[in-house]
Amino acid sequence: MTDAPRRRPRKDALANRQRILDHAERVLNAEGLDVSLHRIAEELSMGIGTVYRHFPTHDDLLLSLYHRFQERIVAAGEDLLELDDAYERVVRFIDVSVDFSVESPIARAVGARMKRVFPEELRVSPAAAVVMEAVTQAQAEGKIRDDVDATDIAVLAGMLADLVWLQEPERTVLLPRMRALALDSIAPSGAALHPLPSHAISAEQLTQVAHRRRRPS
């Protein structure tokens, strides 16, 4: 006896799923992870049973948001490849990381929750290979200091992204200043620069660090 073919979801079911995810992302970005499924259903004028059919638990909803965020990161990594200049790819990666945090401020907290609940779902950033190659090429061209690693660039981008939680007007003042300092810090070594101590962390360690980061309280 063969298994019956799986039925494709109806268009209205797919539309409901999209509405739930869109609304959940907006509310969670504004208020944090603990917004309940019941509240989401109520605000959408949707039966809670409909929400549960798509997302049996709150963590299932967060997992779908996590996959959504990963798709955006994949797209950003593909866009980096459109830039011919290696140094510009590195700078653009930093800027994209900040922009992503502005657009999806809850993404890191979602990643931290997934590390605890669905650790098998964690992924190394698809932009990592692009940045690693760009850093190596920019170093060969004398545009980035030799002792910088691609993971250092990712950490710098994360540090700048954390500044999006500052209130205005401080954010508008500090973010571009810290960006300028960060870019100067990776410039080719000169007499005024101290050599970097120790060694860089690995890509695997960076993934673990990134998924431990939480939204500041």
DRENSENU-161335 format. One line per field, with one value per residue (C-alpha): x, y, z; residue in three letters. Coordinates in nm, 4 decimals, padded with zeros to 6 digits. Example, Ala and Ser with C-alpha at 12.3 -4.5 7.8 and 13.67 -1.06 7.14 Angstrom:
BEGIN
xx <- (01.2300_01.3670)
yy <- (-00.4500_-00.1060)
zz <- (00.7800_00.7140)
aa <- (ALA_SER)
This chain:
BEGIN
xx <- (00.0000_00.1459_00.1124_-00.1414_00.0181_00.0427_-00.2068_-00.0675_-00.1794_-00.4726_-00.4079_-00.6111_-00.4085_-00.0829_-00.2196_-00.3158_00.0294_00.1871_-00.0441_00.0435_00.4170_00.4013_00.2016_00.4101_00.7300_00.5955_00.4724_00.7761_01.0129_00.8332_00.7728_00.9971_00.9564_00.6817_00.3830_00.1346_-00.0272_-00.3668_-00.2898_-00.1707_-00.4918_-00.7046_-00.5308_-00.5745_-00.9412_-00.8448_-00.9502_-00.6835_-00.7352_-00.6212_-00.3043_-00.2377_-00.2756_00.0143_00.2164_00.1319_00.3616_00.5121_00.8551_00.7269_00.6326_00.9784_01.1404_00.9519_01.0642_01.4210_01.4009_01.2597_01.5546_01.7986_01.6443_01.7087_02.0706_02.1130_01.9783_02.2146_02.5102_02.4134_02.3944_02.7490_02.8745_02.7512_03.0256_03.3546_03.5755_03.6667_03.7039_03.3643_03.2148_03.3544_03.2188_02.8837_02.8651_02.9083_02.6418_02.4008_02.4419_02.3434_02.0520_01.9298_01.9289_01.7295_01.4731_01.4604_01.5769_01.4317_01.6339_01.9173_01.6843_01.5041_01.8391_01.9267_01.5947_01.6477_01.9911_01.8202_01.5102_01.6111_01.9942_01.9953_01.8465_02.1419_02.3267_02.6569_02.5819_02.5770_02.7601_03.0581_03.2331_03.1794_03.3275_03.6186_03.7147_03.6667_03.8884_04.1653_04.1485_04.1369_04.4423_04.6278_04.5392_04.6712_04.3306_04.2877_04.5516_04.7031_04.6171_04.2401_04.0238_03.6799_03.5329_03.6753_03.4757_03.1603_03.2106_03.2689_02.9480_02.7632_02.8977_02.7790_02.4434_02.3958_02.3917_02.0532_01.9018_02.0210_01.7572_01.7588_01.9342_02.2270_02.1959_02.2182_02.5279_02.7109_02.6426_02.8224_03.1087_03.1577_03.1295_03.4094_03.6259_03.5564_03.6602_03.9755_04.0582_04.0837_04.2924_04.6470_04.8705_05.0713_05.2959_05.0007_04.8240_04.8791_04.9030_04.6009_04.6629_04.5850_04.4009_04.0592_03.7683_03.6519_03.3398_03.1786_03.2565_03.1167_02.7892_02.7610_02.8391_02.5884_02.3104_02.3865_02.3409_02.0195_01.8199_01.9347_01.6807)
yy <- (00.0000_00.3346_00.6529_00.8999_01.2104_01.5057_01.7782_02.1211_02.3890_02.5935_02.9515_03.0869_02.8753_03.0079_03.3610_03.3123_03.1816_03.4831_03.7222_03.5589_03.5792_03.9388_04.0536_03.8529_04.0044_04.3585_04.3052_04.1113_04.3692_04.6338_04.4448_04.1379_03.7618_03.7057_03.8219_03.5334_03.3416_03.4337_03.8029_03.7629_03.5777_03.8436_04.1339_03.9603_03.8786_03.5184_03.2084_03.0734_02.7314_02.8709_03.0067_02.6759_02.4816_02.6758_02.7147_02.4570_02.6346_02.9781_02.8316_02.6952_03.0514_03.1745_02.8992_03.0150_03.3722_03.2456_03.0813_03.4053_03.6014_03.3466_03.3893_03.7632_03.7005_03.4671_03.7394_03.9951_03.7605_03.7250_04.1033_04.1369_03.9319_04.2033_04.4376_04.4088_04.5729_04.3424_04.6213_04.7611_04.4142_04.4171_04.7674_04.6765_04.3660_04.5863_04.8287_04.5488_04.3976_04.7281_04.7743_04.4227_04.4979_04.8158_04.6291_04.3106_04.4048_04.0878_03.8567_03.8002_03.7223_03.4746_03.3154_03.2863_03.1112_02.8721_02.7827_02.6514_02.4966_02.3880_02.3800_02.1589_02.4514_02.6866_02.7851_02.9570_03.2863_03.2300_03.5613_03.4206_03.2697_03.5879_03.8039_03.5664_03.5793_03.9570_04.0143_03.7982_03.9794_04.3248_04.2349_04.1299_04.4684_04.6490_04.7831_04.5872_04.5174_04.1715_04.0587_04.1018_03.7917_03.7688_03.6801_04.0072_04.1882_04.0008_04.0907_04.4565_04.4524_04.2997_04.5631_04.8402_04.6669_04.6718_05.0518_05.0492_05.0068_05.3516_05.6213_05.9247_06.1598_05.9581_05.6832_05.9237_06.0825_05.7717_05.5147_05.6964_05.7912_05.4322_05.3113_05.5490_05.4313_05.0669_05.1157_05.2986_05.0118_04.7624_04.9913_04.8753_04.8762_05.1877_05.3064_05.4215_05.0851_04.8098_04.4551_04.2420_04.0083_03.6366_03.4966_03.5318_03.3044_03.0438_03.0663_02.7957_02.9897_03.3043_03.1241_03.0227_03.3761_03.5303_03.3044_03.3841_03.7565_03.8945_04.2091_04.4572_04.5055)
zz <- (00.0000_-00.1019_00.0937_-00.0381_-00.1937_00.0412_-00.0333_-00.1054_00.1405_00.0187_-00.0877_00.2034_00.4481_00.3033_00.3219_00.6880_00.7707_00.6050_00.7929_01.1248_01.0595_00.9355_01.2362_01.4840_01.3467_01.3830_01.7386_01.8591_01.7122_01.9148_02.2400_02.2648_02.2447_02.4978_02.2941_02.3129_02.0284_02.1750_02.1458_01.7872_01.6989_01.8666_01.6944_01.3579_01.4330_01.3685_01.5588_01.7931_01.6360_01.3018_01.4621_01.6376_01.3126_01.1692_01.4903_01.7602_02.0083_02.0555_01.9780_01.6455_01.5547_01.6536_01.4476_01.1381_01.2072_01.2460_00.9021_00.7612_00.9019_00.7587_00.4125_00.4347_00.5332_00.2352_00.0054_00.1618_00.1042_-00.2622_-00.2967_-00.1631_-00.4552_-00.6916_-00.5665_-00.7541_-00.4913_-00.2015_00.0536_-00.0446_00.0122_00.3662_00.4348_00.2839_00.5041_00.8111_00.6929_00.5997_00.9468_01.1048_00.8641_00.9411_01.3132_01.2494_01.0394_01.2519_01.6026_01.7547_01.5269_01.7745_02.0610_01.8354_01.7494_02.1180_02.1880_01.8961_02.0307_02.3438_02.1890_01.8378_01.8380_01.5295_01.3336_01.3911_01.0770_01.0056_00.8339_00.4559_00.4188_00.6138_00.3104_00.1102_00.3862_00.4430_00.0764_00.0644_00.3697_00.2237_-00.1100_00.0513_00.2603_-00.0534_-00.2018_00.1072_00.2131_00.5386_00.8021_00.7838_01.1369_01.0950_01.0520_00.8908_01.2303_01.3654_01.0972_01.1989_01.5653_01.4764_01.2723_01.5671_01.8054_01.5749_01.5308_01.9081_01.8932_01.7209_02.0692_02.1727_02.1999_01.9750_01.9370_02.0765_01.8153_01.5227_01.6773_01.7962_01.5248_01.2390_01.4731_01.5864_01.2263_01.1229_01.4136_01.3286_00.9666_01.0734_01.3091_01.0213_00.8016_00.7204_01.0272_01.1051_01.3833_01.5933_01.5831_01.8379_01.7008_01.7802_02.0759_02.0756_01.7733_01.6148_01.6999_01.4489_01.2361_01.4524_01.7704_01.6108_01.5374_01.9019_02.0198_01.7802_01.9051_02.2672_02.2149_02.3595_02.3186_02.5841_02.8656)
aa <- (MET_THR_ASP_ALA_PRO_ARG_ARG_ARG_PRO_ARG_LYS_ASP_ALA_LEU_ALA_ASN_ARG_GLN_ARG_ILE_LEU_ASP_HIS_ALA_GLU_ARG_VAL_LEU_ASN_ALA_GLU_GLY_LEU_ASP_VAL_SER_LEU_HIS_ARG_ILE_ALA_GLU_GLU_LEU_SER_MET_GLY_ILE_GLY_THR_VAL_TYR_ARG_HIS_PHE_PRO_THR_HIS_ASP_ASP_LEU_LEU_LEU_SER_LEU_TYR_HIS_ARG_PHE_GLN_GLU_ARG_ILE_VAL_ALA_ALA_GLY_GLU_ASP_LEU_LEU_GLU_LEU_ASP_ASP_ALA_TYR_GLU_ARG_VAL_VAL_ARG_PHE_ILE_ASP_VAL_SER_VAL_ASP_PHE_SER_VAL_GLU_SER_PRO_ILE_ALA_ARG_ALA_VAL_GLY_ALA_ARG_MET_LYS_ARG_VAL_PHE_PRO_GLU_GLU_LEU_ARG_VAL_SER_PRO_ALA_ALA_ALA_VAL_VAL_MET_GLU_ALA_VAL_THR_GLN_ALA_GLN_ALA_GLU_GLY_LYS_ILE_ARG_ASP_ASP_VAL_ASP_ALA_THR_ASP_ILE_ALA_VAL_LEU_ALA_GLY_MET_LEU_ALA_ASP_LEU_VAL_TRP_LEU_GLN_GLU_PRO_GLU_ARG_THR_VAL_LEU_LEU_PRO_ARG_MET_ARG_ALA_LEU_ALA_LEU_ASP_SER_ILE_ALA_PRO_SER_GLY_ALA_ALA_LEU_HIS_PRO_LEU_PRO_SER_HIS_ALA_ILE_SER_ALA_GLU_GLN_LEU_THR_GLN_VAL_ALA_HIS_ARG_ARG_ARG_ARG_PRO_SER)
